[in-house]
Amino acid sequence: MAFMEKPPAGKVLLDDTVPLTAQIEASQSLHSHTEYIIRVQRGVSAENSWQIVRRYSDFDLLNNSLQISALSLPLPPKKLIGNMEREFIAERQKGLQAYLDVITSHHILSNCELVKKFLDPNSYSVNYTEIALQHVSMFFRSEPKWEVVEPLKDIGWRIRKKYFLMKIKNQPKERLMLSWADLGPDKYLSDKDLQCAVKLLSSCSHPYIYKITFATANESSALVIRPFSEKGTLKDLIYKAKPKDPFLKKYCNPKKIQGLELQQIKTYGRQILEVLKFLHEKGFPYGHLHSANVMLDGDTCKLLDLENSLLGLPSFYRSYFSQFRKINTLESIDVHCFGHLLYEMTYGRPPDTIPVDSFPPAPSVFVVSVLESILTCEAMKNGMPTVARLLQMPLFSDVLLTNSEKPQFKVPTKLKEALKTSKECIEKRLTEEQKLIHQHRRLTRAQSHHGSEEEKKKRKILARKKSKRSAYESGEEHSAKYSNSNNSAGSGASSPLTSPSSPTPPSTAGIKFTASDLLPIPFNTLS
């Protein structure tokens, strides 16, 4: 397929950042092995689920592939003898479930192609590297001055984005990096506006934006060429990683955890906030800030991947901020992502959980103050501070920026309107997703509360009380009926103690007797 050809009709733009969960529902023993039936669900909707069947050998193969991460994963050990016994299979099933829980809850592992293919083979059966090579090869037919040096295999986290090391034929020593990416679910620009916006990227000039050499797009994908940096990204600096290594190897389990110096934190933070402010003022959507999208050029941070928002690609941290309804604009997304980045710069690793309850000792109380304004539970409830507010905070307000390069990025008025509409559509999709997650969380919480042991005890006590009350009320009703029947019988017949000629005793109809009224009359009261 030529690079500028249209994609097949009805193409599904899947959001790869929506979490997958997996639950082993049953096991079945065949002649020589056991199969585990697994229910996989995408997101919170039970309707968006399917079954897969996996053997232990499939788990073992996946685990061997994930060893590149250097993580200690809890796969149950192999057993050659007695592996078909019922008790062993039940115990192994528990172990495999624990393994699935770990890999689906780990932010990097859960988004990698290996895990996605294991859990959702139908959606991830395509060889994206081959597709990228086809597109890039077709591109080079019309642009013969470029030449591929080598593919940069798996250096990024995105499944549908591939990288190649390149050079210009008449400048063999200069190295460039080409990235090819499929369009994503947040692509709301028309094809014409998309092509215009992508080509405009190479004209953007800013001291804190990494220069783009060439960019183009069609109806299904985009191709961007920029200089290759041997030093790598800010994430490479933090993790002491080699830029060309696979993403899983570089960042899953760093050998040495150490944050940056305070001055680096202040300077890099200020530079990143300045470029975010610039993009927001230009009406250019971003939403893709993380430490691997920040290139280092000496002591200067430069933002990468401005094209991602135009192509509709979901954010690296989407599974985090989609949980909080107050983070519902692209500016608040950028600020939330900045909180993650600042935490990484400070402590040399990402936060264990979001929200963050408490922060380890930091080089400055001002660092913790900024982190608290973004990553705590209170911040999630009240909303993110603005970029302008962060720039005024003591951590960044006294940083002197020495770069004198004048920013230039002219966006045509018509394209500004298209970008604004696209931004609103991205935010609307996020808001709808957050609403579904919120409703699901409330329902799950109610079900969990209803099924708790404490609630079960309460319901048993209430049921016993209700049963006793019903029995008491039933007894009272029976007693009242018996009393009424006796009263009616006494008033309709002559008493044996009286004769027809005797005076008629006064009527007792309507008079209520108490228990004491019915006691025998004492002898001393008789005349």
Buried (B, 14 or more C-beta within 10 A) or exposed (E): EEBBEEEEEEEEBBBBBBBBBBEBEEBEEEEEEBBBBBBBBBBBEEEEBBEBEBEBEBBBBBBEBBEBBEBEBEBBEEEEEEBBEEEBBEEBBEBBBEBBBBBBEBBBBBBBBBBBBBBBEEBBEEEBBEBBBBBBEBBBEEEEEBEBBEBBEBBBBBBBBBBBBBBBEEEEEEBBBBBBBBBBBBBBBEBEBBBBBBBBBBEBEBBBBBBBBBBBBBBBBBBBBBBBBEEBBBBBBBBEBEBBBBBBBBBBBBEEEEBBEBEBBBBBBBBBBBBBBBBBEBEBBBBBBBBBBBBBBEEBBBBBBBBBBBBBBBBBBBBBBBBBBBBBBBBBBBBBBBBBBBBBBBBBBBBEEBBBEEBEEBBBEBBBBBBBBBBBEEBBEEBBBBBEEBBEBEBBEEBEEEEEEEBEBEBEEEBEEBBEBBBBBBBEBBEEBBEEBBEBEEEEEEEEEEEEEEEEEEEEEEEEEEEEEEEEEEEEEEEEEEEEEEEEEEEEEEEEEEEEEEEEEEEEEEEEEEEEEEEEEEEEEEE
